[in-house]
Structure formats: structure tokens, C-alpha cells
Amino acid sequence: MADNAWQIFKMDDLIDKVEGTDPRFYEFLRVPAISCAIYRLPAGAKDMQAPHLEDEIYVVIAGRARLRIGDKEHQISKGTILYVRATSQHSFFDIEEDLTVLTFFGATGS
């Protein structure tokens, strides 16, 4: 078995990587089929992301905000799981409480 066949990550360690008063994005895994990151937007922050080439899943681990996907808006909070298709226009807004999400990106062109 190859040394990189599996990895373990601790949520507290990942959260520490994105602490602070500015929006922060930390990618902690990238392999050919998937990449994973933790993303934090402090309350009142502006989400500046652009559409991605990969399908994406967000898991909200803390906070409250709204997510706009195309012309639809969704209230999100801890425990919400979201799927966003590749190249879809989307962004978080009205961030009421510091928002922390796990993001999972599929392979490009999936």
C-alpha cells in the first residue's frame, strides 16, 4: 500500500488554519478525483468567488448566511449540505454569523 493511500485530518486543526478577521480558504487535500478545503467568511464579509470548473459540495459546519445559486436564494446554517453544479454562478451573502464550510470539489469535467 502506498504511503499516500489515505490521510487523516482533524477538524480543529483545519478550523485553526482559517481563523482570523478576513475571508480565508485552505485546501487540505488535492488528488486527481477530488479536492477538499475549508472556507471561512467572517460575519459581514463579501464572498468573492467565481464559478468553478468542478462540481462542488459544501457542508456548513458553523455560521448563518444566504447562498445565491443562479437566481435562487437559500438560507443556510450549521448542518446544511449544498450541491453546486460546475460553472454555476454562486456566492454567499448576508453573512449573519461567521460562516465556516467544508468544500469538496469533483474532478474537472466530471
N, C-alpha and C positions, 0 to 999 in steps of 0.2 A: 504494500500500500504506500503510495506517495505521501511525503510529509505534508503536502498541501491539499490532501483529500478532504479534510474537514477543518473547521476553525470554530472557536467558541468566543462569543462576545458577551460582555456584561452590560446591562442597560445603564447602570450607574456610571460606568466608565464612558459610555457613549454620550450620555447627557452632559457629563463634565466637559466634553470636547466642544460643546456648543453653548456653554454658559456665557453670559455677558449681556450687554445692553444693545448690541447690534444684531441684525439677522445673521445667522451662521449656518453653514451647510458643511457636513463632514461625511465624506464617503468612506465607509469602513470595509467594503468588500466589492471587488470587481473581478469577475470571471467571465468567460465567453457567453454564458447563457443568462446571467443576471448581475445586477449591481445593487447595492444596498447603501443607504445613507440615513443620517439623522439630520433633520432640518428644524431650526428654531427661529421663530419670528416673535419678538417681544410685543407686548400689547401696544397697539397704535402704529406698528411698523407697516411699511409698504412692501408687498411681495413683488419682486421684480422679475420673476421667472418668465421664460418664453416657452412656447410649445416644444415638446421633446420628440425625438425620433423613435422613442421606445414607449410601449405600453407601460403604465405606471400604477402601482397600488400605494395608497397612503394609509397608515394606521395612526390615528391620533392617540398619543399617549398622555397628553396634557393640554389644557387650554380650551378656549372657545373662540370661534370665528365663523366666518361665512366663506364658502368656496363657490366661485363662479366658474362654470364649465359651459363654454359657448354662451348662450343667452339664458341659461338656468342658474339659479342660486340655491345653495343648500346650507342650512345651519349645521355646524359640526362641533363636536366636543369629544372629550375623552371617551374612547371606545368605538368611535366611528371609523369604519373602514370604507375607503373610496377607491374606485377604479376610474382611471382616465385613459382613454384610448390615445395612442400615438398621434401626434400632430394636433391634438385638440387644444384650443385656446383655453387656459385656465389660470386662476390666481386666487389666493386667499385675500380676504379683505375684512373690514370691521373686526379686527382682532381685539377682542374684549379682554382676554386673559392670555398671558404668554403662551404661545402655541408651539408644541413640540410634536413632530410627526416622524415616524419611520417611513422611509420611501423605498420601494422595491421597483427597479426598472427591469423590464424584459430585454432580451437581445434586440438590437436594432433590426428592423424589418420583420419582427415576429408577427 
